[in-house]
């Protein structure tokens, strides 16, 4: 009887803690908010290209994303996106739009010291390697 009670208590605690983690967000580490940048340039089939992107994270779990790109010297218009983010262990989840949900695109990044490393699928990784771009690592800008 005591063993059954111990198993029941353990199972209840395990379910409660895993359930809380999936529905909410871990606390935002004080060092996380700030501006992170990525830049790459290269040449594919003798055609020069360059990309720069910026993610700004606020302490209240909002983000803004901007990306500029050029191909053969022709600049595209700046792409922008805004939304909310949540923290799940050592990952940040960016959700476009004001409220997270299944209808919004979610981007997952690994939090590593002063960097955010994009976790892309293997097809995107092959494409990135194919065009000669470095891994998508956003580095935190230092404020003076």
NORTAQUI-V939376 format. One record per residue. N is the residue number from 1. RES is the residue in one letter. PSI is psi in whole degrees, -180 to 180 (999 if undefined). BURIAL is I if it has 9 or more other C-alpha atoms within 8 Angstrom, else O. Layout:
N:RES:PSI:BURIAL + N:RES:PSI:BURIAL
This chain:
1:X:-43:O + 2:X:-39:O + 3:X:-41:O + 4:X:-41:O + 5:X:-42:O + 6:X:-42:O + 7:X:-43:O + 8:X:-44:O + 9:X:-46:O + 10:X:-46:O + 11:X:-40:O + 12:X:-45:O + 13:X:-43:O + 14:X:-44:O + 15:X:-41:O + 16:X:-43:O + 17:X:-38:O + 18:X:-34:O + 19:X:-40:O + 20:X:-40:O + 21:X:-39:I + 22:X:-31:O + 23:X:-23:O + 24:X:-154:O + 25:X:142:I + 26:X:161:I + 27:X:147:O + 28:X:119:I + 29:X:141:O + 30:X:-29:O + 31:X:-7:O + 32:X:-49:O + 33:X:146:I + 34:X:-169:I + 35:X:131:I + 36:X:139:I + 37:X:154:I + 38:X:141:I + 39:X:140:O + 40:X:149:I + 41:X:157:I + 42:X:-161:I + 43:X:131:I + 44:X:125:I + 45:X:42:O + 46:X:23:O + 47:X:113:O + 48:X:145:I + 49:X:160:I + 50:X:149:I + 51:X:138:I + 52:X:142:I + 53:X:156:I + 54:X:133:I + 55:X:125:I + 56:X:120:I + 57:X:131:I + 58:X:158:I + 59:X:-23:O + 60:X:24:O + 61:X:35:I + 62:X:154:I + 63:X:158:I + 64:X:144:I + 65:X:133:I + 66:X:145:I + 67:X:132:I + 68:X:141:I + 69:X:153:I + 70:X:144:I + 71:X:123:I + 72:X:39:O + 73:X:-8:O + 74:X:116:O + 75:X:134:O + 76:X:165:O + 77:X:152:O + 78:X:132:O + 79:X:136:O + 80:X:154:O + 81:X:145:O + 82:X:159:I + 83:X:-158:I + 84:X:162:I + 85:X:159:I + 86:X:160:I + 87:X:131:I + 88:X:94:I + 89:X:-119:O + 90:X:24:O + 91:X:153:I + 92:X:137:I + 93:X:116:I + 94:X:127:I + 95:X:118:I + 96:X:141:I + 97:X:172:I + 98:X:-31:O + 99:X:130:O + 100:X:146:I + 101:X:173:O + 102:X:-20:O + 103:X:-7:O + 104:X:146:I + 105:X:136:O + 106:X:134:O + 107:X:133:I + 108:X:130:I + 109:X:142:I + 110:X:130:I + 111:X:119:I + 112:X:102:O + 113:X:-114:O + 114:X:28:O + 115:X:157:I + 116:X:120:I + 117:X:119:I + 118:X:134:I + 119:X:103:O + 120:X:159:O + 121:X:170:O + 122:X:-31:O + 123:X:-42:O + 124:X:-38:O + 125:X:-41:I + 126:X:-42:O + 127:X:-46:O + 128:X:-46:I + 129:X:-38:I + 130:X:-36:O + 131:X:-1:I + 132:X:19:I + 133:X:150:I + 134:X:164:O + 135:X:152:O + 136:X:95:O + 137:X:117:I + 138:X:128:I + 139:X:135:I + 140:X:132:I + 141:X:138:O + 142:X:138:O + 143:X:144:O + 144:X:999:O
